[in-house]
Amino acid sequence: MNERIKTILRVFLYSLLAGLFLAVFSQLDHFIKYLFSLLALLMGILYFRKVETTGLRILFVVLALIFYFAAAIIFTAVLFIRDNPDFMSGAA
């Protein structure tokens, strides 16, 4: 496999996992939420060990934040729809 494709997949995968772990961390109220925080930190540490260039590190952080916000919006929309079924049916 081409080295450029490997790099793109690596940054995408690590940032996706970090963003999802942060989104789950922000949605939970239990003590287990801190496990997801540590997992997100672990993803960052593992990625920063493998990659030494500044540009790819910045890309990781930016993508992780984008994935975090996207997942948080999706989680919130799903919870809203689940908790307010009348809103979706148009009943007043």
A tleap script that builds the chain and sets N, CA, C and O, in Angstrom:
source leaprc.protein.ff14SB
mol = sequence {
  NMET ASN GLU ARG ILE LYS THR ILE LEU ARG
  VAL PHE LEU TYR SER LEU LEU ALA GLY LEU
  PHE LEU ALA VAL PHE SER GLN LEU ASP HIE
  PHE ILE LYS TYR LEU PHE SER LEU LEU ALA
  LEU LEU MET GLY ILE LEU TYR PHE ARG LYS
  VAL GLU THR THR GLY LEU ARG ILE LEU PHE
  VAL VAL LEU ALA LEU ILE PHE TYR PHE ALA
  ALA ALA ILE ILE PHE THR ALA VAL LEU PHE
  ILE ARG ASP ASN PRO ASP PHE MET SER GLY
  ALA CALA
}
set mol.1.N position { 0.840 -1.176 0.000 }
set mol.1.CA position { 0.000 0.000 0.000 }
set mol.1.C position { 0.883 1.236 0.000 }
set mol.1.O position { 1.958 1.257 0.600 }
set mol.2.N position { 0.423 2.225 -0.661 }
set mol.2.CA position { 1.168 3.466 -0.765 }
set mol.2.C position { 1.328 4.111 0.622 }
set mol.2.O position { 0.398 4.086 1.429 }
set mol.3.N position { 2.479 4.672 0.889 }
set mol.3.CA position { 2.757 5.282 2.192 }
set mol.3.C position { 1.851 6.477 2.471 }
set mol.3.O position { 1.479 6.724 3.618 }
set mol.4.N position { 1.503 7.204 1.441 }
set mol.4.CA position { 0.612 8.362 1.610 }
set mol.4.C position { -0.789 7.920 2.042 }
set mol.4.O position { -1.409 8.559 2.892 }
set mol.5.N position { -1.283 6.835 1.460 }
set mol.5.CA position { -2.594 6.313 1.826 }
set mol.5.C position { -2.569 5.802 3.264 }
set mol.5.O position { -3.527 6.009 4.008 }
set mol.6.N position { -1.493 5.142 3.659 }
set mol.6.CA position { -1.361 4.674 5.044 }
set mol.6.C position { -1.400 5.840 6.030 }
set mol.6.O position { -2.029 5.750 7.084 }
set mol.7.N position { -0.734 6.915 5.685 }
set mol.7.CA position { -0.710 8.090 6.555 }
set mol.7.C position { -2.097 8.704 6.670 }
set mol.7.O position { -2.523 9.075 7.763 }
set mol.8.N position { -2.802 8.813 5.555 }
set mol.8.CA position { -4.149 9.376 5.567 }
set mol.8.C position { -5.086 8.501 6.395 }
set mol.8.O position { -5.862 9.017 7.199 }
set mol.9.N position { -5.023 7.199 6.209 }
set mol.9.CA position { -5.870 6.290 6.982 }
set mol.9.C position { -5.529 6.330 8.463 }
set mol.9.O position { -6.420 6.267 9.310 }
set mol.10.N position { -4.252 6.434 8.777 }
set mol.10.CA position { -3.835 6.473 10.180 }
set mol.10.C position { -4.369 7.727 10.876 }
set mol.10.O position { -4.921 7.635 11.973 }
set mol.11.N position { -4.213 8.883 10.256 }
set mol.11.CA position { -4.689 10.112 10.885 }
set mol.11.C position { -6.217 10.101 10.976 }
set mol.11.O position { -6.778 10.568 11.967 }
set mol.12.N position { -6.888 9.577 9.963 }
set mol.12.CA position { -8.347 9.508 9.980 }
set mol.12.C position { -8.832 8.574 11.084 }
set mol.12.O position { -9.743 8.930 11.830 }
set mol.13.N position { -8.247 7.398 11.202 }
set mol.13.CA position { -8.683 6.417 12.190 }
set mol.13.C position { -8.433 6.894 13.620 }
set mol.13.O position { -9.320 6.823 14.470 }
set mol.14.N position { -7.231 7.374 13.874 }
set mol.14.CA position { -6.911 7.836 15.227 }
set mol.14.C position { -7.770 9.034 15.622 }
set mol.14.O position { -8.231 9.109 16.761 }
set mol.15.N position { -7.989 9.965 14.708 }
set mol.15.CA position { -8.791 11.137 15.056 }
set mol.15.C position { -10.266 10.763 15.187 }
set mol.15.O position { -10.967 11.342 16.017 }
set mol.16.N position { -10.750 9.821 14.397 }
set mol.16.CA position { -12.125 9.356 14.524 }
set mol.16.C position { -12.350 8.712 15.889 }
set mol.16.O position { -13.340 9.002 16.560 }
set mol.17.N position { -11.436 7.845 16.295 }
set mol.17.CA position { -11.571 7.202 17.601 }
set mol.17.C position { -11.479 8.211 18.739 }
set mol.17.O position { -12.259 8.149 19.689 }
set mol.18.N position { -10.541 9.127 18.649 }
set mol.18.CA position { -10.409 10.135 19.700 }
set mol.18.C position { -11.657 11.007 19.777 }
set mol.18.O position { -12.129 11.308 20.874 }
set mol.19.N position { -12.194 11.412 18.644 }
set mol.19.CA position { -13.396 12.232 18.628 }
set mol.19.C position { -14.603 11.497 19.182 }
set mol.19.O position { -15.394 12.074 19.929 }
set mol.20.N position { -14.753 10.226 18.823 }
set mol.20.CA position { -15.869 9.442 19.349 }
set mol.20.C position { -15.737 9.218 20.857 }
set mol.20.O position { -16.725 9.296 21.586 }
set mol.21.N position { -14.531 8.943 21.317 }
set mol.21.CA position { -14.327 8.756 22.755 }
set mol.21.C position { -14.637 10.040 23.518 }
set mol.21.O position { -15.216 9.989 24.603 }
set mol.22.N position { -14.260 11.183 22.964 }
set mol.22.CA position { -14.576 12.458 23.615 }
set mol.22.C position { -16.075 12.730 23.609 }
set mol.22.O position { -16.610 13.272 24.575 }
set mol.23.N position { -16.754 12.360 22.531 }
set mol.23.CA position { -18.200 12.568 22.464 }
set mol.23.C position { -18.926 11.690 23.484 }
set mol.23.O position { -19.862 12.143 24.143 }
set mol.24.N position { -18.497 10.448 23.611 }
set mol.24.CA position { -19.106 9.571 24.607 }
set mol.24.C position { -18.809 10.097 26.009 }
set mol.24.O position { -19.674 10.058 26.884 }
set mol.25.N position { -17.598 10.583 26.221 }
set mol.25.CA position { -17.241 11.171 27.510 }
set mol.25.C position { -18.156 12.332 27.864 }
set mol.25.O position { -18.566 12.464 29.017 }
set mol.26.N position { -18.478 13.168 26.899 }
set mol.26.CA position { -19.305 14.341 27.187 }
set mol.26.C position { -20.773 13.988 27.402 }
set mol.26.O position { -21.508 14.778 27.993 }
set mol.27.N position { -21.215 12.825 26.939 }
set mol.27.CA position { -22.625 12.457 27.057 }
set mol.27.C position { -22.944 11.652 28.310 }
set mol.27.O position { -24.096 11.642 28.744 }
set mol.28.N position { -21.977 10.987 28.898 }
set mol.28.CA position { -22.236 10.129 30.053 }
set mol.28.C position { -22.168 10.909 31.356 }
set mol.28.O position { -21.476 11.922 31.459 }
set mol.29.N position { -22.907 10.414 32.355 }
set mol.29.CA position { -22.879 11.008 33.687 }
set mol.29.C position { -22.292 10.065 34.724 }
set mol.29.O position { -22.155 10.445 35.887 }
set mol.30.N position { -21.952 8.877 34.343 }
set mol.30.CA position { -21.457 7.884 35.278 }
set mol.30.C position { -19.940 7.988 35.423 }
set mol.30.O position { -19.269 8.714 34.690 }
set mol.31.N position { -19.436 7.250 36.378 }
set mol.31.CA position { -17.999 7.250 36.624 }
set mol.31.C position { -17.222 6.682 35.428 }
set mol.31.O position { -16.054 7.013 35.227 }
set mol.32.N position { -17.873 5.835 34.648 }
set mol.32.CA position { -17.201 5.193 33.511 }
set mol.32.C position { -16.830 6.207 32.424 }
set mol.32.O position { -16.032 5.900 31.537 }
set mol.33.N position { -17.405 7.411 32.490 }
set mol.33.CA position { -17.079 8.431 31.490 }
set mol.33.C position { -15.584 8.744 31.480 }
set mol.33.O position { -15.031 9.103 30.441 }
set mol.34.N position { -14.935 8.609 32.625 }
set mol.34.CA position { -13.511 8.907 32.698 }
set mol.34.C position { -12.670 7.869 31.962 }
set mol.34.O position { -11.544 8.159 31.557 }
set mol.35.N position { -13.201 6.678 31.789 }
set mol.35.CA position { -12.524 5.674 30.972 }
set mol.35.C position { -12.431 6.149 29.528 }
set mol.35.O position { -11.401 5.970 28.878 }
set mol.36.N position { -13.507 6.757 29.025 }
set mol.36.CA position { -13.495 7.255 27.644 }
set mol.36.C position { -12.561 8.456 27.495 }
set mol.36.O position { -11.963 8.658 26.437 }
set mol.37.N position { -12.441 9.241 28.546 }
set mol.37.CA position { -11.483 10.340 28.522 }
set mol.37.C position { -10.053 9.806 28.427 }
set mol.37.O position { -9.232 10.325 27.670 }
set mol.38.N position { -9.776 8.780 29.193 }
set mol.38.CA position { -8.441 8.178 29.148 }
set mol.38.C position { -8.171 7.500 27.810 }
set mol.38.O position { -7.044 7.519 27.316 }
set mol.39.N position { -9.202 6.904 27.227 }
set mol.39.CA position { -9.031 6.287 25.908 }
set mol.39.C position { -8.733 7.340 24.842 }
set mol.39.O position { -7.910 7.109 23.956 }
set mol.40.N position { -9.394 8.487 24.925 }
set mol.40.CA position { -9.110 9.569 23.975 }
set mol.40.C position { -7.681 10.074 24.161 }
set mol.40.O position { -6.979 10.344 23.187 }
set mol.41.N position { -7.263 10.199 25.403 }
set mol.41.CA position { -5.882 10.613 25.680 }
set mol.41.C position { -4.891 9.584 25.158 }
set mol.41.O position { -3.848 9.943 24.611 }
set mol.42.N position { -5.213 8.315 25.324 }
set mol.42.CA position { -4.345 7.248 24.824 }
set mol.42.C position { -4.231 7.296 23.304 }
set mol.42.O position { -3.148 7.078 22.761 }
set mol.43.N position { -5.332 7.578 22.612 }
set mol.43.CA position { -5.284 7.706 21.153 }
set mol.43.C position { -4.342 8.834 20.748 }
set mol.43.O position { -3.560 8.691 19.807 }
set mol.44.N position { -4.419 9.952 21.460 }
set mol.44.CA position { -3.522 11.065 21.168 }
set mol.44.C position { -2.067 10.717 21.423 }
set mol.44.O position { -1.196 11.049 20.619 }
set mol.45.N position { -1.799 10.057 22.529 }
set mol.45.CA position { -0.414 9.681 22.853 }
set mol.45.C position { 0.130 8.708 21.826 }
set mol.45.O position { 1.257 8.864 21.355 }
set mol.46.N position { -0.664 7.702 21.474 }
set mol.46.CA position { -0.202 6.721 20.488 }
set mol.46.C position { 0.048 7.370 19.133 }
set mol.46.O position { 1.018 7.042 18.450 }
set mol.47.N position { -0.834 8.295 18.745 }
set mol.47.CA position { -0.650 8.951 17.456 }
set mol.47.C position { 0.583 9.849 17.474 }
set mol.47.O position { 1.359 9.861 16.519 }
set mol.48.N position { 0.761 10.592 18.547 }
set mol.48.CA position { 1.903 11.512 18.605 }
set mol.48.C position { 3.231 10.759 18.683 }
set mol.48.O position { 4.267 11.301 18.298 }
set mol.49.N position { 3.217 9.525 19.172 }
set mol.49.CA position { 4.443 8.712 19.157 }
set mol.49.C position { 4.807 8.282 17.745 }
set mol.49.O position { 5.986 8.214 17.396 }
set mol.50.N position { 3.791 7.991 16.931 }
set mol.50.CA position { 4.045 7.487 15.580 }
set mol.50.C position { 4.380 8.598 14.589 }
set mol.50.O position { 5.154 8.388 13.655 }
set mol.51.N position { 3.800 9.773 14.790 }
set mol.51.CA position { 3.941 10.862 13.821 }
set mol.51.C position { 4.775 11.976 14.432 }
set mol.51.O position { 4.534 12.393 15.565 }
set mol.52.N position { 5.747 12.451 13.684 }
set mol.52.CA position { 6.646 13.468 14.210 }
set mol.52.C position { 6.486 14.828 13.546 }
set mol.52.O position { 7.051 15.815 14.018 }
set mol.53.N position { 5.725 14.893 12.457 }
set mol.53.CA position { 5.597 16.170 11.771 }
set mol.53.C position { 4.486 17.014 12.398 }
set mol.53.O position { 3.465 16.493 12.848 }
set mol.54.N position { 4.706 18.297 12.416 }
set mol.54.CA position { 3.773 19.217 13.059 }
set mol.54.C position { 2.455 19.294 12.294 }
set mol.54.O position { 1.388 19.359 12.905 }
set mol.55.N position { 2.518 19.288 10.980 }
set mol.55.CA position { 1.311 19.394 10.168 }
set mol.55.C position { 0.335 18.253 10.410 }
set mol.55.O position { -0.869 18.479 10.528 }
set mol.56.N position { 0.849 17.025 10.486 }
set mol.56.CA position { -0.025 15.882 10.721 }
set mol.56.C position { -0.571 15.878 12.142 }
set mol.56.O position { -1.684 15.404 12.371 }
set mol.57.N position { 0.185 16.392 13.091 }
set mol.57.CA position { -0.314 16.491 14.463 }
set mol.57.C position { -1.449 17.510 14.555 }
set mol.57.O position { -2.445 17.278 15.241 }
set mol.58.N position { -1.294 18.633 13.864 }
set mol.58.CA position { -2.359 19.635 13.847 }
set mol.58.C position { -3.592 19.065 13.154 }
set mol.58.O position { -4.716 19.287 13.605 }
set mol.59.N position { -3.391 18.334 12.066 }
set mol.59.CA position { -4.501 17.710 11.364 }
set mol.59.C position { -5.234 16.722 12.266 }
set mol.59.O position { -6.463 16.656 12.237 }
set mol.60.N position { -4.505 15.964 13.056 }
set mol.60.CA position { -5.121 15.035 14.007 }
set mol.60.C position { -6.028 15.772 14.983 }
set mol.60.O position { -7.166 15.357 15.202 }
set mol.61.N position { -5.543 16.849 15.565 }
set mol.61.CA position { -6.326 17.603 16.547 }
set mol.61.C position { -7.563 18.215 15.897 }
set mol.61.O position { -8.655 18.157 16.463 }
set mol.62.N position { -7.397 18.798 14.718 }
set mol.62.CA position { -8.522 19.429 14.031 }
set mol.62.C position { -9.576 18.387 13.664 }
set mol.62.O position { -10.767 18.609 13.883 }
set mol.63.N position { -9.152 17.258 13.112 }
set mol.63.CA position { -10.107 16.216 12.746 }
set mol.63.C position { -10.787 15.615 13.969 }
set mol.63.O position { -11.981 15.319 13.933 }
set mol.64.N position { -10.035 15.433 15.054 }
set mol.64.CA position { -10.639 14.900 16.282 }
set mol.64.C position { -11.714 15.846 16.804 }
set mol.64.O position { -12.763 15.395 17.263 }
set mol.65.N position { -11.466 17.148 16.741 }
set mol.65.CA position { -12.477 18.116 17.172 }
set mol.65.C position { -13.697 18.101 16.252 }
set mol.65.O position { -14.831 18.195 16.722 }
set mol.66.N position { -13.471 17.985 14.961 }
set mol.66.CA position { -14.595 17.915 14.016 }
set mol.66.C position { -15.430 16.668 14.277 }
set mol.66.O position { -16.658 16.739 14.313 }
set mol.67.N position { -14.772 15.526 14.460 }
set mol.67.CA position { -15.498 14.289 14.748 }
set mol.67.C position { -16.216 14.367 16.096 }
set mol.67.O position { -17.314 13.833 16.249 }
set mol.68.N position { -15.603 15.025 17.059 }
set mol.68.CA position { -16.247 15.198 18.363 }
set mol.68.C position { -17.532 16.004 18.221 }
set mol.68.O position { -18.579 15.588 18.718 }
set mol.69.N position { -17.468 17.151 17.550 }
set mol.69.CA position { -18.653 17.984 17.395 }
set mol.69.C position { -19.731 17.274 16.580 }
set mol.69.O position { -20.912 17.363 16.913 }
set mol.70.N position { -19.345 16.580 15.531 }
set mol.70.CA position { -20.323 15.856 14.708 }
set mol.70.C position { -21.003 14.757 15.524 }
set mol.70.O position { -22.224 14.610 15.467 }
set mol.71.N position { -20.229 13.993 16.274 }
set mol.71.CA position { -20.813 12.917 17.079 }
set mol.71.C position { -21.678 13.482 18.197 }
set mol.71.O position { -22.726 12.914 18.504 }
set mol.72.N position { -21.265 14.584 18.810 }
set mol.72.CA position { -22.062 15.187 19.874 }
set mol.72.C position { -23.393 15.690 19.344 }
set mol.72.O position { -24.418 15.544 20.012 }
set mol.73.N position { -23.395 16.280 18.152 }
set mol.73.CA position { -24.643 16.751 17.544 }
set mol.73.C position { -25.549 15.578 17.202 }
set mol.73.O position { -26.759 15.644 17.417 }
set mol.74.N position { -24.976 14.513 16.674 }
set mol.74.CA position { -25.777 13.330 16.335 }
set mol.74.C position { -26.348 12.696 17.600 }
set mol.74.O position { -27.527 12.345 17.629 }
set mol.75.N position { -25.532 12.542 18.650 }
set mol.75.CA position { -26.023 11.975 19.913 }
set mol.75.C position { -27.147 12.827 20.482 }
set mol.75.O position { -28.157 12.293 20.941 }
set mol.76.N position { -26.986 14.140 20.457 }
set mol.76.CA position { -28.002 15.039 20.998 }
set mol.76.C position { -29.284 14.968 20.185 }
set mol.76.O position { -30.373 14.978 20.760 }
set mol.77.N position { -29.187 14.897 18.868 }
set mol.77.CA position { -30.379 14.800 18.019 }
set mol.77.C position { -31.117 13.491 18.275 }
set mol.77.O position { -32.346 13.476 18.354 }
set mol.78.N position { -30.388 12.410 18.404 }
set mol.78.CA position { -31.017 11.110 18.676 }
set mol.78.C position { -31.721 11.131 20.027 }
set mol.78.O position { -32.843 10.639 20.145 }
set mol.79.N position { -31.084 11.689 21.038 }
set mol.79.CA position { -31.715 11.776 22.359 }
set mol.79.C position { -32.945 12.684 22.321 }
set mol.79.O position { -33.951 12.378 22.962 }
set mol.80.N position { -32.885 13.769 21.598 }
set mol.80.CA position { -34.028 14.664 21.491 }
set mol.80.C position { -35.201 13.969 20.806 }
set mol.80.O position { -36.338 14.070 21.267 }
set mol.81.N position { -34.933 13.277 19.727 }
set mol.81.CA position { -35.997 12.571 19.008 }
set mol.81.C position { -36.577 11.456 19.880 }
set mol.81.O position { -37.787 11.231 19.880 }
set mol.82.N position { -35.723 10.766 20.613 }
set mol.82.CA position { -36.201 9.697 21.492 }
set mol.82.C position { -37.071 10.247 22.617 }
set mol.82.O position { -38.078 9.633 22.971 }
set mol.83.N position { -36.703 11.379 23.178 }
set mol.83.CA position { -37.424 11.932 24.321 }
set mol.83.C position { -38.632 12.770 23.931 }
set mol.83.O position { -39.490 13.018 24.778 }
set mol.84.N position { -38.732 13.210 22.697 }
set mol.84.CA position { -39.838 14.060 22.231 }
set mol.84.C position { -40.464 13.487 20.967 }
set mol.84.O position { -40.295 14.055 19.888 }
set mol.85.N position { -41.182 12.375 21.078 }
set mol.85.CA position { -41.769 11.784 19.865 }
set mol.85.C position { -42.877 12.644 19.261 }
set mol.85.O position { -43.147 12.552 18.063 }
set mol.86.N position { -43.525 13.481 20.082 }
set mol.86.CA position { -44.591 14.346 19.553 }
set mol.86.C position { -44.043 15.407 18.621 }
set mol.86.O position { -44.721 15.812 17.677 }
set mol.87.N position { -42.845 15.855 18.866 }
set mol.87.CA position { -42.229 16.866 18.022 }
set mol.87.C position { -42.056 16.355 16.594 }
set mol.87.O position { -42.260 17.097 15.634 }
set mol.88.N position { -41.680 15.094 16.462 }
set mol.88.CA position { -41.438 14.541 15.132 }
set mol.88.C position { -42.746 14.223 14.401 }
set mol.88.O position { -42.777 14.227 13.171 }
set mol.89.N position { -43.817 13.949 15.136 }
set mol.89.CA position { -45.082 13.616 14.475 }
set mol.89.C position { -45.877 14.864 14.105 }
set mol.89.O position { -46.844 14.782 13.347 }
set mol.90.N position { -45.481 16.005 14.629 }
set mol.90.CA position { -46.157 17.253 14.299 }
set mol.90.C position { -47.347 17.553 15.186 }
set mol.90.O position { -48.077 18.513 14.940 }
set mol.91.N position { -47.553 16.745 16.217 }
set mol.91.CA position { -48.669 16.978 17.139 }
set mol.91.C position { -48.341 18.158 18.050 }
set mol.91.O position { -47.193 18.356 18.446 }
set mol.92.N position { -49.353 18.922 18.365 }
set mol.92.CA position { -49.134 20.107 19.197 }
set mol.92.C position { -49.396 19.846 20.651 }
set mol.92.O position { -49.254 20.749 21.476 }
savepdb mol mol.pdb
quit
